[in-house]
């Protein structure tokens, strides 16, 4: 991401997560898949640094997507690609299990 794009991404993320305990959950509403990947990668790295073993990704159910929901399936696939566990925990919510030492 370029500087201005990253600043905009951080602004949207902070606005969406003002009431979320980021040690336990992240709300990705309003982010595109590519933006969500950037946010989640930063948070997974931070969680690993802090010795945490899991957190929740809130994706929403896809009401604002054209066609099928995109964010939840993309985040689940991305977590598996990074080598972490990820399972659906109800509509619009994923539980990520961070496997220690798995950085990509």
Secondary structure, DSSP 8 states (H G I E B T S, - for coil): --HHHHHHHHHHHHHHTTTS-TTTEEE-TT--HHHHHHHHHHHHHHHHHTT--EEEEE----TTSSSS--HHHHHHHHHHHTT-EEEE-STTEEEEE--TT---
